[in-house]
Amino acid sequence: MIPYVIDTSALIKFVIAEEYTDLVRQIVSLHESSEIQLIAPNFLLVECANVLWKNASRTETSIENVVAALNNLRGINVRLVPRKTFSKPRFGLP
């Protein structure tokens, strides 16, 4: 199975309704049914937590909702890999 890289700006749409939320939910559904594999740098959840916290401060979202959203993201089980996996030599770039 070919892994697909997902980043914070895409995955966060799973829990914060924005443009392309439906598409992200379809992608996550494919991942959960093992049709594709999602991978991301190992700092993905830290970045997601930061986005959720900033969003909460702008929208007066409760801390309970922030924690629930982060747990929902954790539940997707994106394969987290070391950042160096995405380095230039790995992809044959100069």
N, C-alpha and C positions, 0 to 999 in steps of 0.2 A: 504494500500500500504506500502510495506517495504521500509524504507529509505536506501539509499546507501550513504556512506560517501565518499566525494571526497576531495582530498587535493590539495595544491598549485601546487605541482610538476606534478600532472595530469591535472588539469584545465588549467594551463598555456599553455599546448600543444594545446589548442583550438585556441590560437592567435599567438603562436610561433611554426612554423613548425619544428617538431622534430620527432624522432621515436615514434610511437604510436599516432600521431596526428589524423589519420583516425579513430582509435578506440575511442579516446576521443570525436570526433565529432559524432560518432554513439551513444555514451552514452548520450551526451547532447541532441541529437535528441530524444532519448527515454524519457528523462526528459521533454523536451518541448512538447511532445505529451502525457504527463501524464501517460506513461506506467511505469515509475519509478519516485522516488523522490530523488533528490540529496540534501544532507545536508552537512554542513561543520562548523568548528569552526568560531565564529564571527570575527576572525581576518584574514580570508581568503583573502579578497580584499586588506588588508594592505600588506600582504605577496606578493600577485600578483603584486601590484604596485611596490614593491621593486624589484622583479624579472624583471619587464618590464624596470624599470629605469636602472638597471645594464646592461641589454641586450642592451638598447639604447646607453649607453656609450661605449660599445664594438663595436657596429655595426654602429654607427653614425645615428641611427634612430632619426627622428625629434620628438620633444615634441608633436606635433599634432598627430603623429602616436601612441605614447605612450598613450595619452589621449583617442584616438579612440579605442585602444585595451582594455584599462581598461573599457571603456563604453560598449564594446562588452561583456566583462565578467560580468559586472553588469546586462546586459540585459538577461543573462541566468536565473536569479532569483533563484540561489541556496538558499535554506533555511539556513540562518545563525543562529546558536544556540550558547548559552553560552558554553565556554570551559569546564565548569564543567560537562556538559552533557556527555562528553567522559571520565569521571574519572573512576578509577578502580571499585569502588562499583557499578556503573551503569551497568557494564558488568559482575558483579559477580566474579571479579578477587580478589585474596587476597591482 
